[in-house]
Amino acid sequence: MPNLEELKNKWFIDVTKEGDFPPQTRHPGALVGPYTDGNHLEPLIDGAALMAEFHDQLEMMINSPDPSQWTLYISAMNIQPVKLLGEGNPAKDAMTKILDAAEAGVHVYYLGSGHAGADKVSAGFAKKLMEFGSEGAGDKRFPPFAGQHQKFTVAKGPDNTWLATLGSADFFKTNWDTPDHLDENPNRPKGAGPIHNVSMRIQGPAVHDIILTFAERWNDEPTSNRTVPPIESTIPTDFVNTPIPPQGTHSVQLLRNYGIQSKPGESYSWSDVSEFTIWASYLNAIKRAERYVYIEDQYLYPFRFDPVMEHSEDEARHADIYFQLGEALKRGVDIILLVPGRDDAFYKHYEFQHRGIGAEYLQHITEDHPGAGRFVFSKLRVGKKDPVVHAKVMLVDDELALVGSTNVALRSMALCSEIHMAIIDEKSEFARDLRLQLWGEHMGLEDFNSIFDPYSAVDAYREIAEAESGHLRLLPKKRLDLRISYGRIWDEAIDPYRGPDPDK
C-alpha cells in the first residue's frame, strides 16, 4: 500500500508546474497553498443532510455566549427560503435563519451570483444582511454567459474554531431531498422531482484555503464595481498566522476555476491568466487510474459540438475528459458513469444526445480493444421518476475522491467560477468508504460486504442496473436520432468555452 507522500505525488497536481494544457498553476497572487494535511471530512449525502448541518451550525452560533465572536462566510448561487429541516418541521428557512444570525451579532459575509435570473435575488438578500451590519453582494465578476457557482460555507468562531461545508447542493427548495428519493416529497415543491447531491463537512487546515478563496474574490478591489451592492470593505487574512490544529488524517488539495476575461474589468483582476486546476486535476486522475474511475455528474459532456475526442492528435483532444476515459479503458481500467436520466432544462434533448455521443465513443473502445476495461453507463430510477444526478463526484481506485461544485463540461471547467477538493488519506479509506456509501444507496444495499472489493463491485453494480432491482438503471450507449443541428446553440450558449488557447 502506498504511503501518504506517494499518494500525494500520484493524485495531487503540481500547482507550480507551467507549460501544460490546460494550465495547472494557481492564478497569480493566489493565497491558498498546494494542499493541506490533518483534515477531517464527513460526507453529506443529498440535500437534506447539508441543510441539517447548516441549521445546526447556525443554531450553535446564535445560541453561543457571544454571537458577535462568530463570522459566517457564504458563497452560493443564491439563497432561497428553503426550510432547512423540511416543511414539516417548525425550524426556520435558510434566509430567515441567516438573517437571525446576523441580527444576533454574527457577522455574515455573503457572495451570491450576479448572473441574469439570480442577480436581483442575490443583491436583495445582501441588502437585507446589511440592515443588521453584515455584508454581501451579487457578484458579476465573470465572463458573459457564466456565473458564480462556488458553493461553500465557513463558520469562524472563538478559540480558533473553524468549520466548513462544500459541495454540489444549493440552498434551494428543489435541492431538499433524502436518499430514498421519493417521487413526491412534501419538503420539495410539488412536481420538482427527486435530486441527488454530495457535499462535505470539513474541519482542519483546508478550511483556511476555502476562506482564502472567498477573501481573494471579496478583496479584489480593482473589480469591486462589478458587485451589487459594491464591496467597500476588506476581509483580513492574518488568521493564517494562527494555524488550525490537525483534526484528522485526510489530505486536501483545493481546486478552483475562473474563466478568462475578454474585456478589461469583465471579471476578477487576475483572470486574464485565470485558473483551471479542477480541469487539470480531473485529467491527472484519469491518466493515473489503474483499477476504476467512477463519475457522478449532472452534465458529463464531450467537449464541443464537434467533439474534440474524435479529432486528430492535438492538445485539445488530450484535454477532453471522454478521450482520457477512453484511453483508461484501453489500459483495462473500468469506467462507471452515473448521469441524469431526467432533466428539466429546455435543451434536455441536446444534453441526452451529447452524452450519448460520449457513451457511444466509449462503448466502441470496449468492443474494439481486447483487454479493455468494463464500461457501465447508468442513471437513477425511483418509483416513476428519474432523480436528477446533481452531484459532482469522481472516485478513482479507492484512493482519490474529487468532490465539489464543478460539472464535467466546458462551462464548468473553463468559464464559471467553481470550487472542488481532491481528497486522499494514508489508509485509502475515505474514497473507498464514499464509494460504498454511494453505491450502497444506489444499489439498495444494507450490507456493503458484497461490494467491498471494487472489481467484483463493478459486476454487482451492472447486474443490479440490468435487473432494475435497486435504484440503478442502464442507459443506452448511443446517440439520439436528432434531425436538427444544435451546433451553434451548443458552443455559444449551452456549453461555451472561455479558457486558454491550446495552440499557445
N, C-alpha and C positions, 0 to 999 in steps of 0.2 A: 504494500500500500504506500503511495507517495506521501511524503511529509508535507507540512504546510507550505514551506518555501517552494517546493516543487509544484504544488498545486497553484500557487500564485504565479509562478513563472509560466505555467501552462495556460491558465484561464484568464488572468488579468492582462490587459493590453498595456504596453509601454507608452504612457501618455507624453513622453518626451521624444519619441521616435518620429522623425519627419520624413517626408517623401513618399508616403503611401497614399493610395486612393481606395476608399475615402480617407481623409486625414484622421489620424488617431491622437493628435495632440489636443491639449486644452486650448481654449481661446486665450489670447494674450491678456495677461493680468488676472487670470483665474486664481481664486483664493483657495480652492479645495486641493487637497493632496492627492497623490496617486491612489492610495487606498488606506483603509484603517483596519486594525486588528482589535480583538477584545469586545466585539459586539454581541448582542443577544437579539435575535429576531424571532417573532412569532407570526405565523400565517393567520390572516383574517380572511377566511373563505366566504365569499358572497357579501353583498352589500350590508345586510343586517348586522353582520359581525363588526364591520368597520364602524357603522353608525353607533352601535352599542359601546364600542371602545371610545369613540369621540365623546359620547354622552357622559361616560364615566370620568373622562379627563376634565370636561367642563365642570362637572359636579365637584371634583376634587379641588379645582381652582376657586370656584365660587365659595365653597364651604371651608376654605383654608383660613387660618387665623388672620392672615393679612393678604387678601387677593391682589393688592397692589404690588406684591413681590413677584407676581406671575406675569409672564409675557407670552402671548399666543400669536404664532405666525401661521397664516393660512394662504396657500397657493391653490387656486382652483379655477375651473372654467367659470363657474359662478356658484352661488349657494341658493337652494330652493327651500321653502318651508316644509321639508320632509320631516315627519315625526321620527325622531331618532330611534325610539324603541317600538315603533309600529303604531298604527292608527288606534288600536285597541288599548293602548297604554296612556295614562294621563301625562306622561313626560312630554315636555315641550318640543316644538320643531327646531330644526337646526338654526334657522335665522334668529328666532326668538331667544334660544339658549345662548348663542354667541353674544347677542346684544345684552342679555342678562349678565354675562361675564364682564363685558365692557362696563356696564353700569355699576357692577360690584367693585370695580377698580382694576381688573385685569387689563393690561394694555394690549390691544389687538392690532396687529398689522395684517392687512388683507390685500392680496393681489388677485383680482379676477381677470377674465379675458375680455378684451375690448373689441372682439370681432363682431361683425354685423349679426344682430339677433341676440347677443349677450351683453353688448356694451351698456345699454340702459339699466339692465338688471345689476351688473357689476358696479357701475357708478352709483346707482341708487342705494345699494347696500353699504358701499363705502361712506356715503354721506350720512347714513344713519349711525354708523360707528363713530363718525366724527362728532356727533352730538354728545357722546359720552367721553370725549377726549382721546379716543382711539383713532387709528388712521387706516386709510385704504384707498384703492384706486382701481379703475378698469384700465388694464394695461394694453395699449395698442402697439407696442414695440415689436412688430413682426412684419415680414413682407406681405404683400397683397395675397388674399385667399388663404392666409394662415390663421393661427390662433394661439393663445396661451393655454397649453394643455398639461403643464406640470401640476400634479395633484399630490399635495402633501400637507401635513400639519406638524408644527413643532411647538411643544409647551416647554418653557424655560421657567424654573422656579428657584426658590431659595436653596442653599446648601448644594449648589452645583447640580441641581436636578434637571434632567433633560429627558424628553420623551417625544417620539415622532411616529407618524403613520405615513405610508406612501404606497401608492398602487394604482389600480385601474378604476376603482369605484368613485363615482361622483356623489356629492350630497344632493342627489336628485330624487324625486318621488319614484321615478321609474327604476331606480337602482336599488330600491329596498327589496331584498329577496333573501331566501334561505336555501340551504342545499336541497330541500325537497322540490324546489322549482315548480310549485303548483301552477296549473293553468291560469286560474284566477286567484288572486290573493287580496284580501281586504286591505292590506297595508300598501298596495300599489294602486294607481289609478285604474279604473275599470278598462279592460281591454289592452292594457300596456304589455302584458305577457311577461314570462319569467326571463331573468337575466343572470348570467354567471360572471362573477368578478373575483379577483385575487388582489389583496392588499397585504401590507406588513405592518406590524408594530415593532418599533426599533428603539433599542436602548444601547448606549455606548458611544464611542468616539465618532461613529458615522453620522450621528445627529449633527455634529458640528459642520460636517460637509454639506448636509442638507440645508441648514440655516445659512451657511455661507453662500450657497446658490441663491437663496432668497435675497440676501444682502447685496450680492453682485447686481441683481436686477433693480432692487429698490434704490441703491446708491448711484445708479448710472445717471449722474446729473446732466450730461450733455443731451440726453433724450427724454428728460423728465416732462417736457411739454407734450409728450406722446401718451400721457396718462390722464385719466379723468376721474376725480379732480387731479390737478398737477401735484406731484410729490414734492414737498418742500423740506422734508426732514432727512436725516441720515441715520442709518442703523449702525451703531458702533460694533466693531468686530474684535475688540480687545478681549472678548470672552475666550478666545482661543488660547490666551496666555494661561488659562486655568484648565488643563486637560480634563476630559471626562474619564473617570477611572474605568478600567475594564469591567464589562458587565457579563461577558460570556466568551464563547470560543469561535464566533463567526467573524470572518474577514469580509469586508465590503468594499467594492470599488464603485464609487458614484459616477454615473454616466449621464451626459446631457446632449441635447440637440438644440441648435439655434440656426435658422436659415440665414442665407447670405442676403444682405440688403442690395437693392439695385439703385436706390437713390439715397443721397446723404440724409441722415436723420430718420430714415424709414424704420429702422429697428435699433437694437442696442448699439452703443458706440463701437463695440468690438466686433460687430457681426459682419464687417467686410471680410474678416478672416473666419469667424464663427467657430462652431464646434460640432463634431459628428461622432463622438466617442461611442454612442449607443450603436450606431450602424457598424462601426469598426469592431465592437465587441461581439455582436451577433456573428459577423463573418469569421472572426478569430475562433469562436467557439465551434462553429460548424466545421471549419477546416481541421480542428484538432480532435473532433469527435472520433471515438473508436468503437462504441457499442450502440448507442442510440441517440437520437435527437427527438425530443417531444416539444411541440409548439401548440399553445392555445392562443388564438389571435382573432380579433374582430375583423381584420381586413385580409391579411396574408395574400397580397397581390404580387404577381410578377411585375417587374419594373418596366414601365412604359406600355403604351397601347400595342406597339410592335415590340414584343418582349425581347429585351436585350439578351436573355439567356439563349435565344435561338440565333444570335448574330455570330459573325466570325470572331475570332480571337481579338479582344480588346479589353481595356481596363474596365469599362462599364459592365461588360459581361461578367467579369470575375468578381465584381462588387454586387452582383444580383443574388439575393437570398436563394431563389429557386435553383440557380445554376450551382451554387455551392452545396445545396441539399442534394442535387443530382450527383455531384462529384463524391459526396459522402456515401450515397447509395452504391456507387461503383466500388467503393472500398469495402463494402459489406456492412455499412452502418444502417441500422433500422431507422426509418423516418415515420413518425406518428404525428399526424396533424389533426387538430380539433378546431373547427371553424363554424360560423353560424350557418344554420340551415334556414334561418328566417332573418329577414332584415326589413325594417320599416322605412328605409330610405327610398326615395322615388327612383333612384338609379339602381335598385337592387338587382335587376336582371343583368346589368353590366357587371356588377360585382360577382355574381354567380358565374357569368361567362369567363371573367378574368381568372378567378380561382380555378375554374375548370381547365383553362389553358395550362396553368401551372401543374395541376394534378395529372393531366394527360402527359405532360412532359416527363414527370417523374415515373409514371406508370410505364412508359416506353423504355425507360432505363432499366427498370426491374425486369422487364421481359427480354431485353436485348443484351444484357450483360450477365454472363454466368458468374455466380458468386455474389450477385448484388444483394443488398440488404432488403428487408421486407418493408413495404410501403402501405400504410394504413391511412385512409382519408375519411374523416368521421365528423359527425355533428352530434348534438344532444336532442333527445326527444323525450318529453314527459307528458303523459296524457295525450292531449290532442294538439299540443303546441311544441315547437322547437324553441327552447331557450336561446336567447341571443348570447353568444360567447363574446363577452365584453372584456375578458381577461387578456393580459398581455404578458405571457409567460413563455420561457424556453428552459427546459431541463436537458442536461447533457450528461450521459454516462454515470448518473447518480453522484456526480462530483460538483456540478455547477448549476446554479439557478440564476436566471435573469428575470427580474420582476420589476414592473413599473407602469408607466403611462403610455408607452410607445407601441404603436402598431407596426406590423411589417408592411410598409407602404412608403413610397417616396414622400408623401405628405408628412408622415411622422418622422422618417429618418432624415429628411433634408429640407424641411420647411417650417413646421410648427415648433414652438418651444416645448421640449419634452424632458422627462427625467426617468432614469432607470437605475437599478442596482444589479451588479454582479456579486453573487454570494457564494462563498465556499466555507468549509470548515475542515479541520485536520482529519477528522474521522469520516469525512464524506457522508455524514448523516443528514445534513439539512436538505440537500437536493433529493436524496432518497426518500426521506420522510414526507417531503412535499409531494413527490410523485405518488407515494402510497395514499396520501390523503386525497389527492385529486382523483386518481384512478379508482380508489375505493368508492368515492362519491359517484363518479360517472358509471361505474360498473355495478353499483348497487350491492357492494360487499360490506359485511360487518367484520369479517376476519381477513387480514391482509397477508396471511402466510402464503397463499397461492400466488401472490404477485410480488413477493419479496425479491425474487431473482428477476432482474429486468428482462433477460432473454425469454424465459418462459412466460413472463407477464405480457409480452407483446402478443404472443399467440392467444392468451386468455382475453386480452383487450379486443382483438379482432374477432374471436369466436363469439363473445358476448354481443358485439356490434352486429355480427351476421345473424345471430339468433334473436336479436332485438329483445333480450331478456332484462337488460338494465336500462340506463338512460342513453346508451350509445347506439348510434345507427351509422351505417356506412353511407358515404356519398358517392355519386357517380364520378369516375376518374376520367371525365371527358368534357369538352367544351359544349356549350349550348349551341343550338342552331338558330342564332340570331341573324335576321335578314337585313338588318340596318347597321351602318357603320357608326361607331361611337368614339372613333379615334380622337377627334378634336375635343370632344366633351371630356374624355378621359384625361388626356395630357394637360389640358388647360384648366379644368375645374375639379374633377373628381380626385385625381392623384397628381397634382402639379409638383414640379421639382424646383428647388431654389438652393441647390448645393454646388459643390466645386466642379470645375470643368475637368473631366477625366483625362483630357489631352494635354493639360498643363502640368 
